[in-house]
Amino acid sequence: MKKNKRFFWRSGTLQLFASIIIPLTFLLMAVAVGSVALHQRAMRAQLSEEAWKTATNPALELTLVAPLVLIPPLLFAVAALWFGAKQIIQPLQRLESKAAALAWGDFETIKESVGGIPEVQHLQIELTEMSRKVQAAQEGLRDYIGAITYAQEEERNRLARELHDDTIQAVIALKQRMQLAQKSVKTHSGKEALNELETLAEETIENLRRLTRALRPIYLEDLGLVTALEMLARETSQSNQLEISFRKVGQERRLSHEVELALYRIAQEALSNVVHHAKAKQVKLHIQFGTEQITLEVSDDGVGFDVPKRPTDFAPSGHFGLLGIHERADLIGAWLEVESAPGKGTRLKVYAETGRSIRM
């Protein structure tokens, strides 16, 4: 208990009270008493003896002094409010905004001093130390997620190869057999049935090829990120009767394979969320190349939603797509920004540095 009292004294609250409020209170009391004395002196010179006795009645003098007595508490309350706002409330508000940024993975902002009384500064020091431990834990988790992502991409490539080399080739062979069988069939109904089967085989081949491109974006490997995103927008628009506009700003340049793949998967997941949840009519897919930063943006005019305050709320809120996007962005050191509200549509932005690579 003694230690807490000494700490409270060092906090500056009692120091302010002792150095400013108490002297100011005594000064105002002296002014009040002096004013009363001068008032009595002036009245004594102007009034008769009988009137003077009436004017100097203790009850009347008390009503004269009583309002003056309220001045020191009022000044003390004003000073206390000013001190609380300046040294406690404002620093806590700044600390709250930095803690919100910390929840989104900004570990540097929390290190900037917010000022205030020592208790607030001590709280910031504790949060800074906590953020250091969280950052160290996230480094290990990021390596683990990177390894999972790498294994996931390898499995997708394997499935794409098997679909292309085995399944699609088998369906193509089946289609050719149907074409040969049509020459030997004499009846009209038999030829019509084979035509239907051939059409079904063609649709199956096209669906399998689209699935293969989704598993392994060959345009990304051969032609780069811009062409791959443009083809993604076109295919998604055609298969879902959705108007998707694609736009590139800035001078296109190739990035590391990891960064390009992560940005492509983010756009792919964002468009998938729009198709399945947004009920949108128009979607915009934009990519902007800056000197040191690339911005990927996906926006729609759909139903929108309430954005969770922190990434840790994505999974409990059922936003698993956003969670995957956040993890991919985090792997390449990118910054994710989500803006949405019910009935207002959604805008998703990813800011990535050109020189960053994924952790494997």
N, C-alpha and C positions, 0 to 999 in steps of 0.2 A: 504493500500500500504506500509506503514512504517513497519507494522508487517511482511509482506512478505519479505521486504528487510532485516530485522533483521534475519529472518529465513534463508534466502539465505546465509547470512554471517555465521550463525552458521553451515550451511551445510558443511563447510570446503573448498569450492571452492576458495573463496577469501582469506581464511587463507593460503592455499597452494600458491596462487599467491603472497601474501604479504611476506610470510616467505621464499620462495625458488626462485620463478621466477624473482622477481624484483631484489634481491641482485645478482643473477646469471647474469642478464642482465647488471647491472652496472659493475660487475666484467669483463665481456667479453668486454664491451665498453672501460673500462680502459686498458685492455690488447691490444685492437686494437689501441687505441691512443698511448700507450707506444711503440707498435711495429712500428708504423709510425715514432714516434720520434727517436727511435733507428736506423731505416732505414735511416732517413734524416741525422743523425749524422755520420753514417758510410759513406754515400755518400759524405758528406761535406769534409770528410778527404781524399777521393780518387779522387774527381773530381776537375777540374779547375773552376775558377770563372764563366766563360761563360757557361760551361756545368752545373754548379750548378744552375744557374738561369733558364736554360732550364728544368732541372729535377724538380725544385720546382715550376713549373707552376701549378696554382690552378686546372686546368682541369686534369692534370696528377695525381695530388695528390688525386683528387676526385675518379678517376678510381681505385686508389690503396685502398682507404678506403671503397668504396661502397660495395665490396663483404663481408667485415668484418661486415658491418652493418646488413647484412642478417642473420648472425649467431644467434643473440638473438631471432628473430621471429621464426627461424627454431627450436631452442631448446624449445621455448614456445609451438610450435605446437606439437612436439614430447611428451613433458610433458603432454599436454592436452589430446592427444590420449591415452597415458598410463593411465592417471587418469580416463578417460572415460571408457576404457576397464576394468580396475581393480575395479572401484568403482560403475559403472553404468551398463555396458553391461553384465558382468558376473553375478552380483547379479540378474539382471532382467531375465537372462536365467535360473538361478537356481529357481527363483520364478515362472517362466512359467512352468517348469517341475513339481513343487510342486502343482501348480494350476491344471495341468492336472491330477495328482494323486488325488487331491481333487474331481475332477469331477467324478472319479470312486469310490468315497466313502472312500478314505483314509484321515481321518480327523486329523491324528497325524503328517503326514509329513509336513503340512503347518506350524506347530509350531516351526520347526527347523529354526534357524536364517540363513538368506542368506547373511548378512553383507551389505556392500555398504553404500552409502550416506544416511543421515537421511530420505530423501524423499522416498527412496526404502524401508527402514525399516518401515516407517509410512504406506506405502502401504501394507506391509506384515501384520502389526498389524490390519489394516482394513480387510484384507482377513481372518485373523484368527478369528476376531470377527464375520464376516459374516459366516464363516464355523461353528462356534458355534451355530448360529441361525439356519442354515440349518440342522445341526445335530439334534437339538431339534425338528425341524419340521419333519424331517425324522423319528424320534422315534415315533411320533404320527401316521405318515403315515404307518410305518411298522406294528404297532399294528392293524391298519385298514386292511391292506393287509393280515396280519396273520389271522384276523377274517374271511375275505372273503375266504382265502385258506381253512381254517377249514370247513367253510360251503360248499365249493365246494367239498371237500373230502367226507363229510357226504352225499351230494346229489349223488355223484358217487356210494357210498356204497349202498344207497337206490335203485338206478336204477339197480345196479348189482344184488341185492337180488331179485328185482321184475322180472328181466329177467330170473334169475335162477329158481325161484320158480313158476313163472307163464308162461312166454312166452316159455322158453325152454321145460318145462314139457308139454305144450299144443302141441308143434310141435312133441315131442316124442310120445305123444298119437296119433297124426295124422298119424305118420309113422306106428305105430302098427296097426291102423285101415286099412291102405293100405295093410299091410302084410296079415291081415285077409281077406280083400276083394279079394286078389289074388286067394285065395282058391275057391272062389265061381264064379269067372269069367272063362268062358269056351273058349272064343275067344282069338286068339293069339294077335290081336291088342289091346284088352282090357288089357291083362296082360302086354304088352309092355308099354302101357300108365301108368299103375300103377307102373311099375318099374321106369319109368322116374320120376314120382311124388315122389317115395320113395328116389331116388337118390337126387332129389332137396331138400327133407326134411332133409336128412343127411347133405348136404352142408349147409343148413340153421342152423341146430343145431350146426355145427362146427363153423360157423361164429359168431353165438350168444355166444358161449362159449369163443371164442377169444375176442369178445367185452367185455364180462363179466370180463375176466382176465385183460383187459386193464383198465377197470373202477375200479376194485378192485384186486390188485395184491396179490393173495392168496399165491403165492410162497414167497413173501416178508414177510408176516405175519408168515408163518409156517417154512420156511427154511432159511431165512435171505437174506441180500442184494446181496451177490455174486451169489447165485443160481438164484435169481430173475433177475439179470442182464444177466446171462448166458441164461436163458430161453427167455428173451426179445430179445437178439441178435439172438437166433435161430429162434424164430417165425417171427421176422422181415425179416430175411434172406429168410426163406421159402416162405413167402407170397409175397415178392417183387423181387425174383430172384436176390438178392444182396448178395455179399460175405462179411460177417461180421465176423471178428475174435475177440474173447474175450480172455482176459488175466488178471490174478490176480497176483499181486506181494505183498509179505509180508504175515504176519500171519493174517489170517482172524479173526475178532472178531465182535460180535454183538454191534450195536450202539443203541442210543435211537430211538424209533419208528419214531419220527419226522424227525431226520436227515436221517435215511434210506429212508423214504418216499420221502423226498425232493430230495435226490440224485437219486432215482429211476425215479421220474418225470422229472428231468433234463435230464437224459439219454434218457428217452422216447421221450421227446420233441426234443432233439438233433437228434435222429435217424429219427424222423418224418420229420424234416427239410431236412435231407439228402435225404430221399425218395422222397420228393415233389419238392425240389429245386436244389439239388447239381448235379444231373445227374452223380453220382459217380458209379464206378465199384467195388471199394474195400473200406471197412470201418473198422476201428479199435475201439474197445471199451475196454478200460483198466481201472483197478482200482488198486491203490497202497495203502497199509496200512503202515503208518509210526508210529513212537512212539506217536506223538501228533497230527499228521495230516493225512488226507486221501485225495488222489488225484484221481479225476475222469476225464478221458480223452476220447474224441470222436473225431476222425480225419478221413478225407476222401480225395480221389483224384479227387474230383469233380471240377466244374467250378469256385468255389470261388467267392468272392465279396469284395467290399471295405468296411472295417470295420469302422463304425462311430467312431468319436474321443471320444465321451462321451455317457454314457447310455441314456441321455435325447434325443439323436438323433435317438434312436432305432425306436420309434414309427413314427416320421416324415419320416424316411427312409423306412418304411414298414417292418421292422424286428420285428414283434410282437412276434415271437417265441423266439428271443434273449431277448426281454424285459421280457417275462415270466420266462425265465431261470435266468435272472439277479435278478428278484424279489424273486424267490425261493432261490437262493444262498444267497441273502442279508438277508432273514428271518432266516437262520441258521448261520449267521455271516461268510459265506464263501466268498472267493475271486474268481471272474470270470475273465478268461483270454481268449481272442479270437484272433486268428491269421489267417489271410486269405488275399488273393489277387486274382484278376481275373486270372483264369487259373492255380492257384497254390494250389487249394484245401483249406480245412479249418481244423483248429485244435482248439478245445474248451477244456479248462481245468477248473476244479473247485477244489479249495483247501479248505477243510473244517476241522475245529478243531473237535476232537473226543468228546469233552465235551460240545459242543454247542447244543442248542435245539431251535426249532421254537417258534416264539412269537404267542400266541393265544389271 
